[in-house]
């Protein structure tokens, strides 16, 4: 966003709105497609169509929100803030919104306002989305990418934009605050120093705020925004130090290049493929009632390849994740060699 927004400002409001609306809708629809995929599921020995709302169970249906849907919404509103506001105003507005979100959680919450039962946003999600279209992984209707908790996520996108601005200004934080042009002498060293300091401050502020507003990813608390933004700043600062300043460009850094060239595609594929292969059922013994049990190809791989290698269960899980990542890498590596890049 930090690299694209200047060109959109030059092109004018019409181009900006067309680009942002189109991109937001496409990302949202891709996420919704991923939620519905593969459109069928097993019911006994038959494949049945996954209805938008299950006719036999009105509280079950296709989940509307998700990771990509949140990215789409957060990107849309953050883009508007970034397009129309200066950097200093962005910082002030971001701080205000994080404080307002804290107040909303405290004022409208019930009992423990930051708990699964006490958080106020779930009732809003139920009224707007409907129970049938909410996440049920917690045992109760609760959406970790719900509407209300998307508000602080918008600010996290704004912080990402400001980090990008800082990188473009070579760490000249005065340029962010007062609009001065960057000085180029020792720019990369200054950039790394500023990224590390701001990252440290973000972590400290997040920890401190967590004493009153706990770090909670499920409801995306304001303290969580500061804490994870701080971690992100430290990570990027470290990468700039090793890759750009120390010139540590080798097979390790090149390994990860291909992920960055097709990020949306690899994310979507990592969700589509397991769900599609999940329709394949491999016999896996019978239960106490004599009914046939099945596992999916990925489950078979985990149980028959990863677990037998030995060690604790966590090690088998780690191997499974590692094999899956390398498999995904092979696909995008081939795409990179063929100059195939999928963007929205």
N, C-alpha and C positions, 0 to 999 in steps of 0.2 A: 504493500500500500504506500509506503514511503517513497518508492521509486515511481509508482504509477500516478499517484495523485497530482503531482505537478503538471503532468501532461494533460490530465483531465481538466484541471483548472484553466489551462491555456485553451483547451478545446471548447470550454463553455459549459453552462448548466445543462443544456440539452443532451450533449454527449455524455456528461457525467451521469445524469439520471437514467439514460438509456442503458449505459454499461452496468451500473450498479444494480438496477432492477432486474435486468436480464440475468446477470451472474447470480444474484441472490435466489431468484426463482429456480434456476437450473440446479444449483447446489441443493436447495430444499427438496426438489422433486427427485433428485438422485438419492437423497437420504430416505425419502418416503418409499421409493422403489426398493431400496435395500431392506427396509422394514417389512415390506410385503413379500419379497422374494423368498422362496421360489413359487409362490402363489398356490401351492398345493402342500398337503401334509398327510401323514398316515393316520387313518382312523381304522383300527383293527387291521385288516388285510387289504384295505382299499385306500387309494389316494383320493382325497377330496379337496375341492377348491377352498382356499382360505377366504372367507367372506369378509367384507369390510367390517361388518358387525355379525358375530356368530348368531345365527337364527335360533340355535338351541340354548345359547348362553349369552344373553344381551350384555353381560359385563365383560365379554371377551371379544376382541377384534384386532384390527391392525393398528399398531402404535403410530401415532402421528409424528411425534417429536423423536429426536435422537441426536447423535453427535453432529452429523452433517447439517441437520435442520437447525441446530443451535448455531453452528458456524455461519450458516446463511443469514439468520436473523441478526446475530451479533455483528457480522460484516456489514449488513445493510445500515443499521443505525450508527455504527462506528464511522462508516464512510460519510454519512451526513454530517456528523459532528466534525470530522476531520476537514471536510470540504469547506464548511462555512466558518470554522473557528480558527483563530491563531493558536500557536502552541501554548502560550501562557494561559489562554482561556481554556484550552483543553485540559490542562493540569488542574485548574481550579474547579471546572465542572466535574471532572473525574472524581476528585476528592469529595465534592459535595454529594454526588450520586452514591458513592460508597457509604458515606455517613447516613444518607437518607435510607438506604437499604437496611443498614443496621437498625435504625429507628423503626422501620416498618416491621422487621422481624420481631423486635422486642415489643412493640405496641400491640400488634395484632396476634402475636403468638399466644398459645394456651399452655399453661404449666411450664415445662421447659420449652421456651420458644425456639430452641435450636435443635430439638429432637425430632425424630420421625413422626411422632404423634402430635407434637406441639407446633410444628412449623406451619405458618399461615398460608403458604403458597399452594399447598395441596388442594385446599378447598377451591381456590381459583381455577386450578387445572381441571378439577372435576366439573366445575360449572361450564368452563369454556370448551375443553376437549372432550369431556365425557369419560366415565370410568373405563369403557370398552377400549379406548384408544390411549390408555396410560400404561406405563411400565408396571409390571407386577412382580419383578424379581426380588423385592423385599418382603414378599408375602402379603402385602397390602397395596392398594393402588397408590403409587407414589412415583413421580417422574423426576429422575435426577437431572434431566435436561428440560425441566418444565419452563413455563412462561415467565414466572416471577424471578426465578434464579438466573434467567438469561440476562437480567438487568446488569448485575455486576460483571457478567461475561462480556458485555458490550465494552465496559471500561477496560477489561483485560486486552481486548483488541486495540483500543486506543493506546494503551501502554506499549503494545507491540509496535504500533505506528511510530510512537515517540522514540522507541529504541532504534527503529530504522532511521528516523531523522538524525538521531545522535551518531549513528554509523556514517551517514552521508556527510555530516558536519565534522567528521573525524574527532569526535569527542568534545567538540567545542560547546559545552553546556551553556555558555553565555549566548551563543547563537540561537539556541533553543528558546531561552528566556527573553532575549532582547533583540533577536533578529540580526545579529552581526554575522558577517561572513567568516568562514573558518580560516584559521591560520594553518598553513601546511607544514611548518617545521615540526618534525617529530610527531606528526599527526596520529600515526598508529599507536605509538607509545601512550599518548594522551588518551586516545580512545579506549585502550585496554584498561588504563588506570581508572577512568571515569566509569566504565562499565562495571568494573569490580567494586568500586566504592558504592555506586548506586545499587548494585545487586546486594551487597552486604546490608545497606540501609533498608532495602525492601524486606529482607529476611528479618532483621531486627524489629522493624515496625510491625510486620506481620505477627511475629511471636508476641510482641508486647500487646497488640490489639487482641490477640487470641485469649488473653486473660479475661476479657469481657465479652468477646465475640469469637467463639472457638473456631479453630481451623476445621472446616467442614466442606469437603468436596461435594457431598450430596446436595447441599443447598448453596454452594458456591459463595461462601461468606466473604465479606470484604477483607478480613484478615488473610483468608486463603488466596485472594487475588494478589495482595501485596507479597505474601510469602513466595508463591509460585512465580510471580514476576521477578522477584529477586533471584530465585534459582535460575530462571531463564537468562537473566542478565549475566550471572556468573558463568553459566555454560557457554553463552555466545562469546563473552569476553575471553574465556579460556581457549575457545576454538580460534578466535582471531589471533591470539598470542602465538599459538603453536603453528597455525597454518599460514597466516599472513606475515607475522613478524619473524618467527623462527624458520619459515619456509619448510615446514615439516609436511611436505606433500609427497606421499608415497602410496603403496598399494593399500594401506589401511584407510587413508582419506579417500582414495579413489573408489574403494569398495562402497562407501556411502553416497558417492556422487549420484549414482543412478536412482536412488530413492528420492533425492531432491528434484530430479528432473521429471518424474512422473508421480508426484505425491498423492494426488487425488485418485488416480487410477489404481495405485497399489493399495490404498486404503479400501476402496470399493471392492477390489478383487479379493482382498483378505477376508471380506465378509461374504461375498457372493459364493466363492468356491466351497467353503465348508458347509454352507447351507444347502448348496446343490448336491454335494456328495452325501449330505445327511439323509437324502432320500434313498440312498443305497443301503440296504440292510443285510448285514452279514450274520448268519446264525451264530449264537454264542451261548449254547446250552439251553436249559429249561429252568423254570422256577419251581417252587414247592408244589404248585398246582398242576405242573406238567405243561405249562404254556411255553411256547418257543420264545426265547429272548434273542434280541438282535443288538448289534453294535454298528456304528458307522465306520467307514474306511479310516478316518483320522483316529477314532477311538481304537480301532484294531492296531494301527501303527503305534500308538502310544503304549498299549498293553503288551504287544508282541515284539516291539523293537526297543522302545525307550526304557521300559521298566526292567526287562531282563538284563540290561547292561550292568545293573547293580547299583548299590548305594541307596541313600534315603529317597523317599518319594519325591522330595523337592528336586533332587538331581534329575530324575526321570522327567519331571515337568519342565525343567530347564532345557534338557536335550530336545524335548518335543518343540518348545518355542524356538530353539536355535535351528532345528531342521526346517521348521516352517518358514522362518525368516530367510534362510538360505534359498529355499525353494522359491519364495516370492522374489528374492534378489535375482535369481537366474532368469526369471521372466522379464523383469525390467532391464536387466543387463542386455538381454537379446534385443529388446525394444530400443535401447540406447544405440546399439550397434547398427540398427536399421534406421536410426533417426526418426523413430516414432514417438511423438510426444503428445499426450492428450491433455488439453487445458480447457478450462471453462472461463 
